[in-house]
Amino acid sequence: MSDPVWLQARDMGGAASVPRDNGALVFEAPWEGRVLAMAVGLVQQLALDWDEFRLRLINAISDHPDRPYCESWTAALEALVLDHGVAGAGELAQRAKHIEP
């Protein structure tokens, strides 16, 4: 039996690894941790393998290597949402208007 999704997310290595300081997860702002939690929750809700998200994250990082890491997490989460029909591009754009500064 594989590890729960949150353990797989926590233990990712390489370019997709979660930021850490002395082993503890570290985020610069609360929204960054929320993106991780939403990705884990969506993967669980859709009963997907964690690689469904992890591969999108690796692609998001390689497509834009200079983008801040947590923004790549957001891009990977958006791709997962769109690819699995959880929401459409228009709905995502509309919701983003409410949270952008």
N, C-alpha and C positions, 0 to 999 in steps of 0.2 A: 504494500500500500504506500502511495507517495505521501510526502509531507503535505499538511494543509497549505492552502494558497498563501496565507500570510507568512508562513515560514519560507516558502519558496521566494516570495518577494523580498523578504528580509535578507535572505542569504544569497541573492544574485551576486555574481562576480563580474569582473571585466568592466567594459565600458558602461554597462547597464546597472552597475552596483549602486546601492543606496548610499548617500553620503553619511560618513561616520566620523566620530571623534572618540578615540579610545574605545572603539567597539560599539558605542551608543549611536543610534540614529540621530542625525542632526539636520535640521531644516532652518533656513534663514528667516522664514515667515510661516505663519500658521497654514496658509493656503497650500504650501508645498506638501505638508503632511496630509492634508485633506485629499490632494490629488492621488497620493499613494493609497490612501484608504478607499477612495472611490474606485480606483483600478482593481484593488483586491476584492471589493464588494461586487463589482460588476462581473468579474471573472467567476466568482462564486455563484452569483445569481443566475448567470447564463450556463453554469456547469461546464465551463471551458477549462482546458489545461492552461497553466500559467504561461506556457510558451506562446499562447495566442496573444498575450500582451507583451511579453518579453521581446519577441521578434519585432513587433511594431516599435518598441522603444529603441532597439538597436538600429533599426532603419531610420527612425527620427533623429537619432544622434549622428549617424553617418551622413544623412542628407544635409544636416546643418551643424557641423562640428563646432562652430563658434557660438551657437545659441546656448544660453544658460541651461544647465542640466535639467532643472525642474520644468522649464518650458518644453523640453523634449518629452518629459513625462506627460505633460498636458497634451501635446500633439499626438502622442501614442494613444492616450485615453480617447481623444476625439476620433482617431482612426478606428479604434475598437467599437465605439458607439455607432459610427456611421456604417462600418462593415457589417455589423450585426443588426442593423435596423432599429436600434434602441431609440434613435432620434435622427431627424434629417438635418442636412446642412443649414437650412433656413432656420430651424428651431434652435440649433446651436448658436448661430449668429445672433438671433434675437435675444437669447439668454445671456450671451456675452456682453451685450450692450448694458445689461443691468449690473455687471460686476466690474467692468473696466473703469479705471479712474477718469 
